[in-house]
Amino acid sequence: MPAREHILADALSPTRRELLGSTAGALALGAMALPAEAADAIGETGSPKLPVASPMPSYLTPMERFGGFVREKPAPYSLSPEKLREVGLDRQTWQLEILPEEGGDSNVEHPLSKAAGTGLDFAALMKLAEKHAVRFITTLTCTNVDEPFGTGLWEGVPLREVVWLARPKANARRVYYYGFYNDQPKQRFQSSLALSRVLEDPPGELPVILCYKYNGRWLSPKLGGPVRLVVPGAYGNKSVKWLQQVVISNNYQANDTSATWNNDTESPMKSVARFLRPPAKAKAGQSLALVGFAQVGMGGLSKVQYALQLPNAPLPGDDPYLTTLAWQDAQILPPPENWGGDLPDGKLPPVPLQFDPTTGKPRSWPLRYATAYWTAKATVRAAGGYFLRCRAIDANGIAQPLPRPLPKSGNNSIQKVDLVVEA
């Protein structure tokens, strides 16, 4: 079940459907007006003016419904509690090593090593957390999937705080890291980052963290606990679960497992719009409620649009990115008052990196590297078969799938679904 399914029972309940279907919508045309014959067939289009008090429910994904892939066999989270303690996947036995690359020339004055008795244990991480802990909301997704794994409130210590404990001095350009892999080299999933990405964040950017809590709860083994890496703005291959070792290297090359599958492992998250269980059928002349979400990538999000393609309408051969369709603006919903997830009463704790501490409101919306929900309304007057599409427009005014349409660098293809309108 996709991670987004947790919102659908509420989002498409009879009460919600009635709200979306009956709320009056103002005409909200997109960048180009509908041709006369299209307007006659499609009819009124626009965005329902939903009250702020009625946001999409459960913005944060409950921990138990967070998606993801597992390479390791058996899956680490399926191990018995005794085995988890034995292999260091328990808060009482977990340790992290920060080591120079074997055979390399990295100068690391104080390696954190299990063999030397200097590995960082969970108690020491919590001591660092007293001073350095951060929280932020971010979405995790895979490079090539259609939908995110989920969106949550992640808490942890910036990785740089632990890297500095190892005191790298020279010849350090990259960090390699991996998690538990059942002592089977073929199962090891590893990734890497430029050391500069770990040590410094541009203003407004979120740090790479050693994450130990999700939605205010200890990170579960299934979600990568007791400690995983979370790299905001990157695809999920960078956010390695069951983290146990970080290697400081002078090698300028990445060694990511995902790169061996022809993926661009350095591609930042893209902005993408998707439908939430789009309607397959509709009645001619009746209002059609559309609900969806947008993944907010590096370029931000300024609007979401949808388009209904008329029956048998050919697409121009010189328009591979569908820029000439009659796109219509949807309404991006405001921040929720109840954030859902596992939070008591849906209330957020302080999140100063993204929220104003005085008002408790997001500094900007939508949150970059997270998600936003959207709604729209259309009345299709003519019966027939249609294609229904949606797309995101980033903060630079560039429409999905541009500016980075190439495959294997983040799936941002324009979603197309069939819609049958009955007389």
Secondary structure, DSSP 8 states (H G I E B T S, - for coil): --GGGGGHHHHTSHHHHHHHHHS-EEE-B-SS---HHHHHHH--EEEE---TT---S--B--GGG------SSS-GGGS-HHHHHHTT-STTT-EEEEEE-TTS--EESS-B-TTTT--EEHHHHHHHHHHH-EEEEEEE--TT-SS-SEEEEEEEEEHHHHHHHT-EEES--EEEEEE--TT-GGG--EEEEEHHHHH---TT----EEEEEETTEE--GGGT-S-EEE-TTB-GGGS-SSEEEEEEE---S---GGGGGT--TT-B---EEEESS--SEEETTSEEEEEEEEE--TT--SEEEEEEE-TT----TT-TT-TTS--EE-EE----SS-BTTSGGG-----TTTB-TTT-SBSSSS-TTSEEEEEEEEE--S-EEEEEEEEEE-TTS-BTTTT---TTS-----EEEEEEEE-
